[in-house]
């Protein structure tokens, strides 16, 4: 069966709900369970997933702010212009 393009991957959602012990009980480490566009959507999914049998831990990761740092200590939000919520517009001197 071939899936249409709109049903493949996470389609760029920013938040991911990760679990241990569910959906694959034999897997070790964190597993991606749900992707969401908003933190509120991820929180709703997290509260539902937390009730599933076998879930040991559940967390929400912001895939922009929680991105691992590069060797120079910068985060992804610092590297990509406009991603940081507190970013100030740059002044251009003529």
PLY file of the C-alpha trace (Angstrom):
ply
format ascii 1.0
element vertex 94
property float x
property float y
property float z
element edge 93
property int vertex1
property int vertex2
end_header
0.00 0.00 0.00
1.35 3.42 -0.92
0.52 6.33 1.37
-0.27 9.76 -0.05
2.35 12.46 0.66
0.18 14.22 3.27
0.21 11.04 5.42
3.98 10.49 5.44
6.24 11.76 8.22
5.61 14.44 10.80
4.85 17.19 8.24
6.96 19.73 10.16
5.09 19.75 13.46
7.07 21.51 16.16
6.18 19.46 19.25
6.68 15.74 19.80
5.32 13.60 22.62
7.84 10.92 23.58
7.29 7.89 25.80
9.13 4.98 27.34
7.41 1.60 27.52
4.78 2.40 24.87
3.85 1.80 22.00
6.70 -0.73 21.63
7.18 -2.41 25.01
10.49 -4.02 23.93
12.19 -0.81 22.75
14.78 0.89 24.91
14.87 4.65 25.35
12.45 7.36 24.27
10.01 6.65 21.43
8.17 9.25 19.36
4.45 8.70 19.94
2.69 11.83 18.61
3.60 14.97 16.66
1.62 18.21 17.18
1.57 21.77 15.82
0.84 23.43 19.17
1.89 22.86 22.76
-1.78 22.59 23.75
-2.32 19.77 21.24
0.76 17.96 22.51
-0.43 18.36 26.12
-3.80 16.81 25.26
-2.10 13.88 23.56
0.31 13.49 26.46
-2.51 13.27 29.02
-4.25 10.58 26.96
-1.06 8.59 26.33
-0.11 8.72 30.02
-3.18 6.56 30.76
-2.12 3.76 28.38
-0.94 0.50 29.98
2.83 0.11 29.92
3.71 3.81 29.79
6.55 4.49 32.21
7.48 8.08 31.33
6.05 10.67 28.96
7.40 14.09 27.93
6.86 16.87 25.39
9.84 18.09 23.37
9.92 21.33 21.45
11.89 20.37 18.36
13.15 23.93 17.87
13.99 25.10 21.41
15.12 21.67 22.70
17.37 20.98 19.72
20.86 19.82 20.68
23.52 22.49 20.65
26.16 22.68 17.95
29.88 22.46 18.87
30.02 26.23 19.44
27.22 26.06 22.03
24.50 27.67 19.90
20.99 26.22 19.74
19.00 25.83 16.54
16.72 28.71 17.54
19.81 30.94 17.73
21.07 29.80 14.33
17.88 30.20 12.31
16.76 33.80 12.11
13.28 34.46 13.46
12.81 31.21 15.41
13.48 32.59 18.88
10.46 34.12 20.56
12.55 36.90 22.11
14.46 37.70 18.92
14.70 41.41 18.17
14.63 42.67 14.59
18.07 43.60 13.29
18.81 47.23 12.62
20.33 48.01 9.26
22.63 51.01 9.04
22.56 52.65 5.61
0 1
1 2
2 3
3 4
4 5
5 6
6 7
7 8
8 9
9 10
10 11
11 12
12 13
13 14
14 15
15 16
16 17
17 18
18 19
19 20
20 21
21 22
22 23
23 24
24 25
25 26
26 27
27 28
28 29
29 30
30 31
31 32
32 33
33 34
34 35
35 36
36 37
37 38
38 39
39 40
40 41
41 42
42 43
43 44
44 45
45 46
46 47
47 48
48 49
49 50
50 51
51 52
52 53
53 54
54 55
55 56
56 57
57 58
58 59
59 60
60 61
61 62
62 63
63 64
64 65
65 66
66 67
67 68
68 69
69 70
70 71
71 72
72 73
73 74
74 75
75 76
76 77
77 78
78 79
79 80
80 81
81 82
82 83
83 84
84 85
85 86
86 87
87 88
88 89
89 90
90 91
91 92
92 93
